[in-house]
Amino acid sequence: MLSAMGDLGQDTAVEAVSEYEGGGRFTAKLNRDWEIWGPNGGYVASVALRAAGALSPFRRPASLSCHFLGVAAFDQVDIQVRHLREAKTALSQRVEITQQGRAILEATVWSIGDLQGLEHDHSATLDPGVPGPEGVADLSDLLTEEEKEQGPPYGFWTNFDVKPVRFHREQPEVLEPVWQEWIRFSPAPDLSDPWVDACRSVILVDVQSWPSASSAHRWGHGFIAPSLDLYVGFHDPQPESEWLLADGFGPVARDGLMGWNGRLWSQDRHLVATGSGQCLCRPVPQRG
């Protein structure tokens, strides 16, 4: 059985190569502990976010938007950061990740300084109304001994403790396109750096795409749906919340596209982040 090994802060860290006016270059080593097909998209996007943070004068990331352009190998990637718009209280940056000259990801990131503005919070109207983590069984308690020994299909899932709101060993029927799970990183990352905490949100928003949208279809349908893009807005950081609720919804799949949106809630129902994206649906490649 695979054991949890990924360290969020360490595995998204970037190393500076050069810095110049309006930008800089970095490298990073992608860790196989975050594998789904290849490196998980939210994980690669988090590496881009860390590179942006390394050059931002501000401590708070506001949003990340990216296109997934290629599947990287678990090896070194090259990262270039350019400042697009610099102001006293906000910074826009473009981040490009390549590997041996091949495009992997392109992102834009906004970060902001300390600001005072209008405030309201009506997120309670969106509360999914599910039990907290204390009222949901741990996945390990729902699996058979054989399933525990076999472990998850991808190493990515060994980085978390998981409590699914609904659990089906075999999907009995077509379900609502909803995916809700309480998730805790293991080992617990050091979230004192707001940019690392934001990486936690990027990964847990991104991973809601396929599980939510595919729930509307019977198992064994013979399709995959890699992500085309991802947007994450960081609203109310809650680094003290050990568990976060991934609350994904995939309302429409049509013409080869699967659309989804996701929310991320803290244990006391603060809306930490929201996001959305599109997946490109296509038949599973036939081998041989």
C-alpha positions in Angstrom: 0.0 0.0 0.0 1.2 3.5 -0.9 2.1 5.7 2.1 1.5 9.5 2.4 4.7 11.3 1.6 4.0 14.6 -0.2 5.0 17.8 1.6 3.0 20.7 0.1 5.5 23.5 1.0 8.5 21.6 0.0 7.1 20.0 -3.2 5.9 23.4 -4.6 9.0 25.3 -3.7 10.9 27.1 -6.5 14.6 28.0 -6.9 15.6 31.3 -8.3 17.8 31.3 -11.3 17.9 35.0 -12.2 15.9 38.1 -11.3 15.5 41.2 -13.5 13.4 44.3 -13.6 9.8 43.2 -14.1 10.4 39.5 -13.7 12.6 36.5 -13.1 13.4 32.9 -13.8 13.1 29.9 -11.6 13.3 26.1 -11.6 11.4 23.5 -9.7 11.4 19.7 -9.5 8.0 18.0 -9.9 7.5 15.3 -7.3 5.9 12.0 -8.2 3.9 12.0 -5.0 1.4 14.2 -6.8 0.7 11.9 -9.7 -2.7 11.5 -11.4 -2.0 10.3 -15.0 0.9 12.7 -14.8 1.6 15.5 -12.3 -1.8 16.7 -11.0 -2.8 20.0 -12.7 -3.5 21.8 -9.4 -0.1 20.8 -8.2 1.6 22.2 -11.3 -0.5 25.4 -11.0 0.6 25.6 -7.4 4.3 25.6 -8.5 3.4 28.5 -10.8 1.7 30.3 -7.9 4.8 29.9 -5.7 7.0 31.4 -8.4 4.7 34.4 -8.7 4.8 34.8 -4.9 8.5 34.8 -4.8 8.5 38.0 -6.8 5.4 39.7 -5.4 5.9 42.4 -2.7 2.4 41.4 -1.4 1.6 38.6 1.0 -1.9 37.9 -0.2 -2.6 36.1 -3.6 -6.0 37.2 -4.9 -6.6 34.9 -7.9 -5.0 32.4 -10.3 -6.1 31.6 -13.8 -4.2 29.1 -16.0 -4.3 27.0 -19.2 -2.9 23.4 -19.0 -0.8 23.1 -22.2 1.0 19.8 -21.7 1.7 16.9 -19.4 5.0 17.2 -17.7 7.4 14.5 -16.6 8.4 14.2 -13.0 11.6 16.2 -13.5 12.9 19.7 -13.5 10.7 22.5 -15.1 11.7 26.0 -16.1 9.6 28.9 -14.9 9.5 32.5 -16.2 7.6 35.2 -14.3 6.8 38.6 -15.9 5.0 41.5 -14.3 2.1 42.7 -16.4 0.7 45.5 -14.2 2.3 46.9 -11.1 0.5 49.3 -8.8 0.8 50.4 -5.2 -1.7 47.9 -3.9 -1.9 45.2 -6.6 0.3 43.2 -9.0 -0.6 41.1 -12.1 2.0 38.5 -13.2 2.3 36.0 -16.1 3.9 32.7 -15.3 5.1 30.3 -17.9 6.2 26.7 -17.1 8.1 24.8 -19.7 10.1 21.5 -19.7 12.9 21.0 -22.2 11.4 23.8 -24.4 7.8 22.3 -24.3 4.9 24.4 -23.0 3.4 22.9 -19.8 1.3 25.7 -18.2 0.6 29.4 -18.6 -0.9 31.3 -15.8 -1.8 34.8 -14.6 -1.8 35.7 -11.0 -3.1 38.7 -9.1 -1.8 39.6 -5.6 -2.8 42.5 -3.4 -1.5 44.5 -0.5 -3.3 45.6 2.7 -6.6 47.2 1.7 -9.7 48.6 3.3 -12.9 48.3 1.3 -16.6 47.3 1.4 -17.3 44.1 3.3 -20.2 41.6 3.3 -20.5 37.9 3.6 -23.6 36.2 2.2 -21.8 32.8 1.6 -24.2 31.1 4.1 -26.8 31.1 1.3 -24.5 28.7 -0.6 -23.8 26.4 2.4 -24.1 22.8 1.1 -25.8 21.7 4.3 -23.6 18.6 4.9 -22.3 17.3 8.2 -18.9 18.6 9.4 -15.8 16.3 9.4 -16.7 15.1 12.9 -19.9 13.7 11.5 -18.5 11.9 8.4 -16.7 8.5 8.4 -13.1 8.4 7.3 -12.5 6.6 4.0 -10.2 4.2 5.7 -13.1 3.0 7.9 -15.3 2.3 4.8 -12.8 0.3 2.8 -12.2 -3.4 3.0 -8.8 -4.7 4.2 -8.1 -5.8 0.6 -8.9 -2.3 -0.7 -6.6 -0.8 2.0 -3.8 -3.1 1.0 -4.2 -2.3 -2.6 -4.2 1.4 -2.0 -5.5 4.2 -4.2 -5.0 4.1 -8.0 -2.8 7.2 -8.0 -0.1 8.4 -5.6 -1.8 11.8 -5.5 -4.5 10.5 -3.1 -1.9 9.3 -0.5 -1.3 13.0 0.4 -4.6 13.3 2.1 -7.0 12.0 4.8 -10.4 11.9 3.2 -14.0 11.8 4.5 -16.5 11.4 1.7 -19.9 12.8 2.3 -21.4 10.0 0.1 -19.7 6.7 -0.5 -20.4 4.1 -3.1 -18.1 1.1 -3.6 -19.9 0.6 -6.9 -22.0 3.4 -8.3 -25.5 1.9 -8.3 -27.0 4.5 -10.7 -26.5 7.8 -12.3 -26.1 10.4 -9.6 -26.3 14.1 -9.3 -23.1 15.7 -10.7 -21.9 16.6 -7.2 -18.7 15.6 -5.3 -18.3 16.5 -1.7 -15.5 15.4 0.6 -13.8 16.7 3.7 -10.0 16.6 3.0 -7.0 17.1 5.2 -3.4 17.3 4.0 -1.1 14.6 5.5 1.4 15.5 6.6 0.0 18.8 7.7 1.7 21.6 5.8 3.2 24.7 7.4 0.6 27.3 6.3 2.3 30.4 7.9 3.1 31.5 4.3 -0.1 32.7 2.7 1.2 31.5 -0.7 1.5 28.0 0.5 -2.0 28.1 2.0 -3.2 29.3 -1.3 -1.6 26.3 -2.9 -3.8 24.1 -0.7 -6.8 25.8 -2.2 -5.6 25.5 -5.8 -5.1 21.7 -5.4 -8.4 21.1 -3.6 -10.5 23.3 -6.0 -8.8 21.8 -9.1 -9.4 18.2 -8.1 -13.2 18.7 -7.9 -13.6 18.8 -11.7 -13.7 15.2 -12.9 -15.3 13.6 -9.8 -18.2 16.0 -9.8 -18.9 16.0 -13.6 -18.4 12.2 -14.1 -20.9 11.4 -11.3 -23.7 12.0 -13.7 -22.6 9.0 -15.8 -22.5 5.3 -15.2 -19.1 3.7 -14.4 -17.3 2.1 -17.3 -18.4 4.8 -19.8 -15.0 4.7 -21.5 -14.1 8.4 -21.4 -11.5 10.6 -19.8 -11.6 14.4 -19.4 -8.3 16.2 -18.9 -8.6 19.8 -17.7 -8.2 22.6 -20.2 -8.1 25.4 -17.7 -8.6 26.5 -14.1 -9.6 29.6 -12.3 -9.4 30.0 -8.5 -10.3 33.0 -6.5 -9.0 33.2 -2.9 -11.6 34.8 -0.7 -11.3 34.1 3.0 -8.1 32.2 4.0 -8.5 29.9 6.9 -5.1 28.4 7.6 -6.2 27.2 11.0 -8.9 25.0 9.5 -7.3 21.5 9.4 -10.1 20.0 7.3 -11.5 21.7 4.1 -14.7 20.7 2.3 -14.4 20.2 -1.4 -17.8 21.0 -2.8 -17.8 20.4 -6.6 -20.7 20.6 -9.1 -20.5 19.7 -12.8 -23.8 21.0 -14.2 -23.2 20.6 -18.0 -21.4 18.2 -20.3 -21.9 18.8 -24.1 -20.0 18.8 -27.4 -16.9 17.3 -25.8 -16.7 19.7 -22.9 -17.5 19.1 -19.3 -18.0 22.3 -17.3 -17.6 22.4 -13.5 -17.4 24.9 -10.6 -16.2 24.3 -7.1 -16.2 25.7 -3.6 -13.9 25.2 -0.7 -15.2 25.5 2.8 -13.5 25.6 6.2 -14.8 23.6 9.1 -16.8 26.5 10.5 -18.2 27.2 7.0 -16.1 30.1 5.8 -15.9 30.2 2.0 -12.2 29.9 1.5 -12.1 29.8 -2.3 -14.1 29.2 -5.4 -13.1 28.1 -8.9 -14.2 26.8 -12.2 -13.0 25.3 -15.4 -13.6 23.1 -18.5 -12.5 19.5 -19.2 -12.0 18.1 -22.7 -14.0 14.8 -22.8 -12.6 12.1 -25.1 -12.6 8.3 -25.4 -10.0 6.4 -23.4 -7.0 5.7 -25.8 -7.0 2.1 -27.0 -3.6 0.4 -26.5 -2.1 -2.0 -29.0 
